[in-house]
Amino acid sequence: MYIPLEYVFAVVTVVTAYATYRLGIRDGDDFRDDVVNSTIDYLIKENMVKWKRRGDGEIELLPLDEK
């Protein structure tokens, strides 16, 4: 039985694309959370935002006064 090389290439390409898509979706949320948390930590460290720590340990960002 002969399977054309183009079909094999197409199947391998689709499977690889789907697998990398699923891996990206799974890891995307964790990466996004890490970026947001490290950005907020940096802004707090450099005194660029108003904030206070709540009783449960969470950080609350306070609104800035607009002029």
MOKA-V562466 format. One record per pair of residues at least 24 apart in sequence whose ideal C-beta (glycine too) atoms are under 8 Angstrom apart, sorted by the first residue. I is the first residue (numbers start at 1). J is the second residue. If there is no record, write none. Layout:
I:J / I:J
This chain:
none
